[in-house]
Amino acid sequence: MSNSNKVAWVIGASSGIGAGLANRLAKRGYEVAISARRQERLEEIAHNNNRLHAFALDVSDAAGTKAVFEAVEKELGPVDLVVFGAANWQPNTVAEYDPEAFRNVFTVNFLGAVNTVAAVLPSMKARRSGEIALIASVAGYFGIPASGAYGAAKASLIHFAETAHTELEPYGIRVRLVNPGFVKTDLTAKNDFPMPFILELDDAVDRLVRGLLDTDKFEVAFPRRFVWLLKLVKLLPYPLFFAGMRRVLPSSDGKSKEGQKEKGEDGR
């Protein structure tokens, strides 16, 4: 199907997967509204590409999110595809409990998605059409040490997407879930632990675009081997599951025991 008259709104498009996705959608014929907090960065991305349109947005502001969506539709027309990819990643442990860190992560990763869906629903319900893709993470499959806030927020987003998929289908609105593994971005650059099956950014964007535009799957998850491995881990009895999680439990310096073992072996 031609995308020449379609409009997409990509949230979290100032860097990483969001920026890459916005450019790929524009190449596929979409008019693309790109949103994030940094207006200057958005304008840099949109420079020399007349299919990209910058709209600064703070997803923690429900009223502001609704206002930006209305501005997008006023300028570009009805939005066919919304991709929520805003993310806040702060490594932390429950043992070093910081309520503010949890609040910040949930505000962006989960409540930002809720604000976005609430903003677009009236228009999509009135037209009885539209697609919403929520980018969560394989980190939301189960509890991973040092990811208490981020993993819990992404788990909530997975739950929300599953519920919204069922509830909004009768209105002609399709809700989809994206669960990437590790991707080389500014967010993962903060990580000081082994990241198995990590993907280059272009590879991840390729897989995301194919999943969203060329398939009808509810969950678009990649890389496939890592996804299935984690889904098998999720099925383990709790004694075995917790034994495995202890192997990646961060020590007092924030590094996993597995990471420390590797460091000791190679002498760096």
N, C-alpha and C positions, 0 to 999 in steps of 0.2 A: 504494500500500500504506500502511496506517495505521502511524504511528510511535508510537502511544500507549503501547505496551508496550516500546519500545526504549530502550536505554541507550547513551550516547555518552561518550567520555572525550577531552577536548580539552586537549592539553598545549601550554603557551605561551599561556595564556588570560588573562594579566594585563593585556594591552593589544593594540592593533592588530587584525590579522586574527583572531587567536585569540579575543579577547574578543567581537568582532563575530560570529564564527561560532557561538560558544557560545550567544549570545542568539537567533540565528536558528534553531538546532537546537531550542532550548527552545520557540520559537514553533511549530515544526513538530511538536511533540508528544513530543520526546525528553526523558528524564531525563538531565541532563548533568553529569558530573563535570568540574570545571575545575581545572587544575593549573598551577603556576608556583612560583617560589621565594618570592614575597611573599604570605604568608598574609593579611595585612591587606588588600592590594589585591584578592585573590580574594574576600574576604568583602564588600568594597564592591561588586564586580560582582554577587555573588549576592544582595545585599540586596534584599528585596521581590520576589524571583523564586524561588518554591519549587521550580522545576524545575532550578535551578543549585545545585551542591553543591561546596564548596571543599575541595580536598585539596592541601596544599603539597607540592612535589616538587623535588628537585634531580636532573635527568636524568643528571648525571655519575656518580651513585651507582647502580650496577647493582642492588645488594641493596635499596637504598631504593626504587628504581623498582618492583621486584617487590612489595615490601611495600605500597606505595601502591595498586598495581593490585589486589592481594588485598583491601585495605580497601574499594576502590570496589565490587568485586563483592559483598563481604559486605553492604554497605549498600544497594546499588542493584540488584543482580542481575547476570547475565551481560552483559558489554559487547558490543554489536553492532558499534559503530563506534569506532575509535581514530583520532584525528587528531593527528599529531605536528607541532607548529608552533613548537617552541622554537628560538630563533635568537640568535646573537651576531654582530654585524657590526662589524668594526674595519677602517677603511680602512688599507691598508698596501701597500708595494711590496716586491718581492723584492730590489730594490737596497738597501733599508733593512731587511735581513733580521733578523727578530726571532723566534727559535724559540718564545718564550713566547706571542707573539701567535697564531702558527699553532696551537700546542697548545690554547690557550683556545678558539679558534674551532672547531677540529675536535672538541674534547671535547663541546661543546654541539650543534653543527649535525649532526655525523655520529655520533659515538659515543653521544650521547643517544638518537638514533633506534634504534641497534643495541640499546641497553639496553631501550628500550621494546618493541621487537619480541620480544626474548628474554623479557620479562616476561609478555607476553600470549599467547604461542604455546601453552603447555601447556593453558590453558583453551580456547582456540579450536580446537586440534587435537582435544581430547577431545570437543567439541561438533560438530566438523566444520563450523563456520560462523564467520563474523566478517569484518569489513572493516577494513583498515589503510590510512589515507591519510597519505602522507609529503609534507610541504610543503618542497620544495626551492626552486629559483629559476631563471629564465632565465639568471642569471649562471653557472650550471653548464654551459651549452651549450658554451662555449669560453673560452679564457684571455683575460681582460679586464684591462688595466692597472689597478693600485691595488686589485685584488680577488684577489690571489694566494691568500690564506688562505680567504676566504669562498667564492670561486668554486670552488676546489679541493674544499672541504668539500661544497658543493652538488653538484658533479660526482660526488663519491663517493656521495652520497645518491641521485642519479639512477641510477647504476650498481647500487647496492644494491636500489633499488625494482624495477628491471627484472629482476634476478636473483630476488628474492623473489617477484615476481609469478608467474614460471614454476614455481619450486620449491614454493610453498605452494598453488597452485591444486588439486593432487590432494587436499589435505586440506580442501577446501571453503572456504579462506580467500582472500579477494580483496584483493590489494595494489594500491593506486593511487598515482599520482604527481601532485602539484600543483606547477606552475611559474608563479608570478606574475611579472609585470614590476614596474615601479616603482609603489609604492603610498604614499600620504601617511601615514606612521606616524612614531613616535619614532625608529625605526632610520634611515629615509631622511632625517630631518631633519638627520642628521650630514653628509650629502653636500653638497659644495661644487663640484658639476659639473652640467652639463645632464642632466636625466632625461627622455628622450623618452617620450611616451605615458603619462605618470604618471596614475594613477587616484586618485580620491577613495576613501577607505576604504569607505564604504557601497557604492559601485559594485563594488569588488573583492570584498567579502563576498557581494554578490548573485551575481556570476559564480561564486564558489566554491561556494555553496550549490546553485545550479542544476546545476553540473557534477557534484557529489557525489551529490545526491539525485535528480536528474531525468535523468541519463544513465548509461550503463555504460562510458564511455570510460576507458581506462587513464590517459591523461594529461589533466589538466585544466589548461590553460595560457591565460593572458590577459595583456593585451589581444591579440586575434587578429592584428591587423596587425603588431604588434611581434614577436610570436612567430614568424610566418612570415618576417619580415625577418631575424631572427637565425638562423633555420634555413637561410636562403639564404646568409647570411654564412659559416656553418659549412661550406658546400660549396665555398667559394672555394679555389683553389690557394693554397698557403702564401705565395708572394710577394705576391699581392694581399691576402691576409688580413693579413699583417704590415704592409703599407703602410697599410691602414685602421686597424690598432691603434695605429700611431705617431701618428695624428692625435688620439687620445684619451689618449696617454701623459701622465701627470702631470708637470708641471715640478717644480722644487725646492720651490715653495711649495704643492705638493699639488693644484694645479688643472690641469685638462686644457688642452692647447693650444687646443682648440676653445673651451673656456670662456674662456681668456684673450683670444682673438680677439674673442669676443662682448663681453667687458667693454670692450675697447679701442674698439669701434665705438660703443657706446652711452654711453660716458663715465662709467660708474659703477664 
